[in-house]
Amino acid sequence: MNILLINLILYTVEEKTIKRRKSIEDTLICNFANGFIENGHKVTVVALDDYKPLEEEKLPFEIIYLKSWMPSIFKRDRLPYPKGLRKFLKENIDNYDMVISGETFSMPSVLSADICKEKLYIWQEMSFHQKTLHQLVSKTWHNVIVPIFLKNTKIIARSEEAQQFISQYSKNVIQEIVCNGANAHELFPDEISEDYFIIVSQLIERKNVKASIDQFAKFIKIPDFKHYKLLIIGNGDYESTLKKQVKTLGIDQNVLFLGRQSHKELAISLRHAKGLLINTFRDLNLLTIAEAIISGTPVISNTEPDRMKYINDNHMGISRDGWDETDLVEVATNYESYHNACVMHRDEMTNVGCARKMISINEKYNCK
């Protein structure tokens, strides 16, 4: 099959200015594209020109970069309008067997619907209304635009929470879930674990790494676990604050700030950890969660990220607001049980497994 992925925003921007990266190879949509290629399909990605990498890189699929139209109105990091998309689709739609667009609340989904028709699937991540103008823009979009312009478009949710949300506005939400898949080749489980927990995160205030450090400090006061380490992987403007916190707590011998790691280094760190710690103030689908699960590493998180209820219910970790040192004890003590559950569910969270499931859905609904 020849598949078109329309995903204008390649990565999250914390500030209004889009900072171009040297590489986009590790972005979610590139992982997804590689998953289709591993399944024997051809892929083209459409993205916004503002996210084009600084350095030319060889990828096993084509990326078409489009300029943004009227960026002062259609913000490039939130709701960009891709100049020339409709012209491209009208001229090339016959070359594609399946078109996947990210989000109902996006210009590409609306611009594509009447051209792509039954070939189009919307891959829905949002599970709540965006806060812009007190949710007015999002609520208007979902109550007016979706029922009119997307009424015949099939929607595949990335989580149970997203499925429940978008089902309020569309009758064409498919029952199957296709989550954000992580790289199946770089990340894999190992039977050997070491006595440490891990945090993989931007070190910014929104990620609330401080709370996880507080609970780890309580955990290592328990005699049986006083030797445990906490690896913090990532960087950000909150790093110095967190280092001061660690020093104040007197646990600097147990906490290691490792900065940003390469894919290979991160894969090793993840697969040998007892668990991934998350306590974020605001996040939807964290790819790090899938990366941990397919590495055989359980996740301890609050309920903010989507899919955590699913992970909790299937014994791949613990999800509750206000998790504490007792949850660390539980996972450290019963690691093997949690690890085996992660391995059992691994395939459905890999990029290859997610792409395979998307193709299966397309075959089920007979889109040709």
N, C-alpha and C positions, 0 to 999 in steps of 0.2 A: 504493500500500500504506500501511497504518497501522502504524507501528512503535513498539514500546515499548522504551526503553533503561533498564535498571536498573543504576545506577552510584552507589552510596551515597556513596563517598568521592571528592570532586571534585578534590582536590589533596593532595599529599604534605605531611604534617605532621612537621617535624623535632623538635619538642618535644611533650610530652604534651598541652599546651593547644592546642586548635584556634583559630587566629586567623582570624576571619572577614575576608574581603576586600571591597573596595568593588565588585568586579566578578568574575564567573566566566566571562565571555565567551570568554576565551582558554584555558579548560581543555580538556583532551583530549576529554572527552565532549561538550562543546558544539561543538567542531570536528567531531566525528563526526556529531552530530545535523545540523549545517549541511550536511554532505556528503550525507546522505539527502535533505534538502530540495532541494539543488541538482539531485538526480536525480529530483525531482518527487514525493516521498513526504511523508507527514505523520508527525511525530515527537512523542512524549511522553517526557520524561525523569523518572525517579524517583530522588531523591537524599535524603540525610540532612539534616534541618533544621539541624544544627550548621554546615553549609557554606553556608547561605543568605546571599547577599551583603548587605552593610550598606546598600547603596543599591538602590532598585528600578531594574531595567533592562529594556528591551524586547528580547526575543529572538524569533526567528521560530518558536518552538516552546514548548509548555507544559512547565513543571517542577512536579512534585508533590513536596513536601517532607514526609517522614515523621519522626516522633519516634523516638529510639532507646529500646529497652526494656532495662532493667537494664544501664546503661552501666558500672557497676562491674565487671561480669563480661564483658559483650560490649563490648569497648573500641571507642569510636567512631572511632578512627583506624586500627584494625586489623581487627576482626571484629564490626562493629555488627549488631545485630538490629533490623530495621525494624518498628516497631509498626504494625499495620494493613495490612501488605503483602498477606497472604493474603486478607483481606476485600476489598481493592481488586481483586485479580486475579479472585476468584470473581465479583465483580459486573461486571467489565469485560473479561474475556478475549475474549469474542465480538467485541469492537470492534477487536481487534488481529489483524493477519495474521502478525506476526513479533515475537518477544520476544528481546532480547539481554541477557544478564546477565554481568557481569564476574567471572571467576574461578570455578573449582570450589571453592576454599577460601573460601567466602563463604556467609553465611546466606541471602541472596536466591536463590541458585541452588538450594539445597535446598528452600526454601519454595515455589519456583515450579514445580518439576519435575512434580509430580503434577497441578497445575492447568493449566499451559500445554502439557504433553505435547509433541507434535511441533512445536509453534510455537516452542519454546524452543531457543536456541543459547547456549552458554557461550563467551565470548570470553576465552581463556586467555592471561594474561601471565606468570604465575610460571613460572620454569624451574628452581627449586630449592626445597627445604623452608625455611620460615621458621625462624629460630633460637630462637624462644620455647620455653623448657623443653627446650633441647638438641634441637630439632626434633621432640620427642615429639608435640606437638599436631598439627602438620602431617602427620607420618607416620601417626598414628592416623586422621586425617581421610581421607587419600588411600587408605589400605588398608581402611578400614571404611565410611565414609560414601559415598565416590564409587562403589564397586562396588554398594552396596545402593540408595541413593537416586537416583543419577545414571546408573545403568547403561544407560538407554535415551535419555539426553540427548546430542545431538550437540555436539561441542566443536570450535571453530575457534581455532587457535593464532595468536598475534601474531608469533611468530618460530619459526625452526627449532629453537632451543634449547627453547622452551616446548613445541613439538610433541613433541620427543623425551622430555621429562620427563613430560608428562601421558599419553603413550601407554603408560607403565608401569602405569597404573591404570585406563585406560578403553579399550574396544575401539571406541568411537564417535568417534574423533578424525578429523576430515576432513582430506584430503590438502592442500588449498589453505591458504595462509597469508594472513591479513589483518592487516597491521601497523597501528601507530598512525599515522594520516595527519595531515599538517600542512595548514594553510590554503592552498588552491590559488589564491586570488585575491590575497592579500597577498604571497605569496612566489612569485617567478618568476625565471628565469635571465636573465643579461645577458652579451653577448659580451665586454664590457669588464671586466677585472679590474684591481685595483690591488695594489701590492706590500705587502701586509700579511696576517698571519694573525689569527684571531679566536678568542676564548674566550667562550662564552655560558654562564654558570653562576652558581649561588649561590656566594658566596665564603665557603664553610665548609670545615672541615678534610676532611670526607669526599670532597669533589670533587677534592682533590689538585691544585689549580691550581699549586701550588708547583713540582711536577715539570715541568709544561709550560713554565713560565717559565725553569727551569734549562736546558731543551733549546733554547729560543729564544735564550737568552744565548749559547750555543755556536754557534748558527746564524749570528748576526750578526757573529761574529768572522771568518767567512769573507768575504774582501774583496768578492766579487761580491754579497753579500747584506747588507752592513753598513747599508744604507739602509732595510731592511725595518722595518715597525712591527708591534706586537702590540696589538690592541684587546681589552680585557677588559670585557665587558658583564655587569653584575649587581652585586649587593651582598650583604653578609653580615658576620658578626662577625669574619671572618678577613681582612677587607680591609686593616686597618692592618698586619697581619703581612706580607701580600703586598707592600704598598708599601715596607716596610722592606727586604724581600728585593730588590726591584727597585733600590732606592737602593744597597744594599750591592754588588750586582753591577755597578753603574755603567751601567745601561741605561735610566735614567729618561727619556732623550730618545727612546727607541724604544718605550716601553710606555705606553699611554694607558688609564687607568681611567675609563670612561665612565658608570658607574652603570647603573641600570635604564633601558632605552630603551622608547619607545612601539613598537607593532607596526610602524608605518610606518618608523620610524628603524631598527629591527632588520632589517627586510626589506632595506633599502638596504645596511646594513653587511654582511649575510650574502652578498648576491649579488655583491658586488665583491671579496670576500676570496679569497685564494689557497687557504685551507683552514681548516677548523674543528679545533681542538685539544682532545682529551679524554684525561684520564689518571686517571679516577675510581677510588676504592677500592671503591665499591659502588653499582651502578645496574643496572636492568633495561633497559627500553625508554625511552631518552631521546628525547623528542619533538624535541629540538634536532637530532638526527641527521637525521631526516626533513626538518626545516626547511632544513637545509643542502643536502641532496641535491636537493630540489625547487627550490632556488635556484641549482642548478648548481655548488655548492661542495663539493669533495671533503672527506672526513673522515679525520683522522689520530687514531687512538685505540688504547688498549690493548684487550684482549679481554674486559673486564668487561661492557660493554653487550651485550645480545643484538642479533643481526642483523649484527654487525661482520664475521663470517666471510663472510656473504652479500655485504656491501659490498666486502670485500677481494677476493673471488673474481670479482666483476663490475667490477673496476677503478674503483670509485667512491671509492676512498681506500686507506689502508693501515691494517691492523689487526695489531698485534703488541705483546706486553708488552715494555716497555723500549725503546719507540721513541725515536729520538734525532734529532740535527741532520741526519743523512744522509737521514732520511725527509722532513724539511722541504725539503731540497735537491731530492730526487726530485720532490716534488709541485710545488714552485716552478718547476722546470725543465721538467716535462712537464705543466703545468697543463691545457693544451688537451685532451690525451687524457683526463685524469680528468674534466674538465668535460663533455666530450661524452658520456661514459658516464653521468654523473649525469643529463643531460638525457634520454638514451635511456630510463632507468628511472624518470623523474620521476612519471609518472601513477600507478604502483602505490603511491607513497608520499604522494599527496595525499589529503585527506579525501574528496574527490569520487570519486576512483578506488577508495579502500578501501570506501566505501559501495556503489559500483556492484558491486564484487566480492562483497560480502556478499549483495546482492540476487541476484546470479547463482548463488551457492551455494544460496540458499534455493529458487530456481526449479529447480535441478538435483535437489534432494532432494524436490521436489514437496510442500512444506509449504503448506497452504492455510488 
